[in-house]
Amino acid sequence: MNDIEENLRQPVLCVQDLSTSFRVSGVWKTVVDRISFEIGEKETLAVVGESGSGKSVTALSIMRLVSAINGRVQGYVTLEGQSLLDLPEEEMLTVRGGSIGMIFQEPMTSLNPLLTVGFQVSEALRRHRDMSLAEANKEALRLFDLVRIPDAAKRFSEFPHTFSGGMRQRVMIAISLACRPKLLIADEPTTALDVTIQAQILELIRDLQREIGMSVMFITHDMGVVAEIADRVVVMKSGQQVEQATVINLFDKPQHAYTRQLLSAVPKLGSLRGISLPQKFPSIEKPIPKSKSPTIPIEDAEELDNRGENILEVNELTTRFPVCGGLFNRVVGNIHAVENVSFSLRSGETLALVGESGCGKSTTGRSILRLVEPNAGSIKLGGIDLMDLTQLELRKVRQRLQMIFQDPYGSLNPRKTIGASIREPIVVHGIAQGFDADKQVADLLTQVGLKPEHATRFPHEFSGGQRQRICIARSLALKPTVLVADESVSALDVSIKAQVINLMLDLQAEMELSYLFISHDIAVVERISHRVAVMYLGQIVEIGPRSAVIENPKHPYTQQLMSAVPVPDPRQRRVRTGLMTEEIKSPVRPVGFTPKILPMMEIGADHFVRKWE
């Protein structure tokens, strides 16, 4: 096709001067302000920006899913020349799920838990393609094979709760592709997914795009994902479109200061090659000079290792959960969540615990604090074995061992001010009372970058990043020596994530804190950790210095993890090979099962790899 024909080709989707407003307390508030873009045939357009920028509202406006009661959409939206905003609702129903498919962010809430996954796919086919039940079931099975769901025929009649997050997302993709749409809108489809599952979903979308010739609108705040999948990019901030460019031009020559700030905060795996210690992200509060490269600079590469002696020693930790069933609800099996886990943690050190969901990372962290009771093993904090302590004795020791939970929204009591939430452990443990306790709360808020006057506010008055800072302040209230951070930055925007990581590194330097940093984000792990431990099916399969594990992985599972990390450079896109296409194996075993524990091999200085079959 020549250039003239290409230029005359009508875009699949055309958006012009799109504005969306919501009525709040009787006043119309604009959340999407006159944005314009086009998506061509077989093209992938990424819409990026932080939470609250208007990305998802833009998608809902295109789909006409904004409530007419308290919402208002203005502008022009055309699909292959047909105006969508002027269509009667009856005709729009055929467009949704027909010409336009949409993958929502959270597959668990998008799927009906009372209906089998097969029925939910076939229902879309019967509604939009007028198929019989038999025809729809046959086509649904073909779609299951298309989205790479193993044992499609067997899993067709299963319910959503039996699927992993990645497999549920595949079901959502199958539903959205059921009617072979012209346009697929994917709203944060990989957020909070494991790095291997994320790579699978991205590869799947690319494959399907080639197979059925659809266009894609991909909404995300992950610039690494953008570099992997996008042809062009629209950058949004506070409801406005601040930049639009091809993906290569955006990464090579970002024009807007906000775009440069986003790119500067993107963790890039391999950026710390040759540097053994953690490094902060560059300051993102200050504008980055236009001439500078958006890649992550090393602010301070000075080698200053302040780690002390071992403060936490975990030996042969084992945690299992009974599985009950049958007529009398007897124990029919056990979930082998943690099996024979051993590691040490030095004062002022960060040990990162990585692996896919279900591998036992969070259970390991909770077992160390005895929030769940281990079945066996020893947990020594400063020479004291926590397994030998009563609950009363453990309560006192927990002052030195605290946890930062994953969800800052669910971790704070919405009925309490943040000052009361931070003050409570100080008072309960008898550290301070009255005015002294209030002063400590003010000092803690200042320490995490907030203001003392914020103590009178409630959690809903803060952003996600600010709430995570509040949770950190509360965990510091008892002056701990060890902090277990369980996916503490996984759901945060890229810039907020960088700020929280920088804060944690500052606190570590000031207070000689030790971190057990649980995460599936390998690029972030490279920034914050001294050492890395990789978990698979409840066991540590590789552990060693960060540089050794990340730059020279030896275990096959570790190699697969590293190969799945998105590269935030569109010029370095690669064909993924060796990715796991199946769900992680079930840890459920029959009663009396004895797992086979293969020995660890030392292959380098402090670098151990478990033998594999």
Helices and strands as residue ranges (DSSP letters): H 3-8, E 13-24, E 27-39, E 44-48, H 55-62, E 71-79, E 82-83, H 89-95, E 100-103, H 107-110, H 117-129, H 133-146, H 152-155, G 160-162, H 165-177, E 183-187, H 195-212, E 215-220, H 223-229, E 232-237, E 240-246, H 247-252, H 257-264, E 310-325, E 330-346, E 350-354, H 361-368, E 376-381, E 384-385, G 386-388, H 391-397, G 398-400, E 401-404, H 408-411, H 418-428, H 434-447, G 452-456, G 459-461, H 464-476, E 482-486, H 494-511, E 514-519, H 522-528, E 531-536, E 539-545, H 546-551, H 556-564, G 570-572, E 588-590, E 600-604, E 607-610
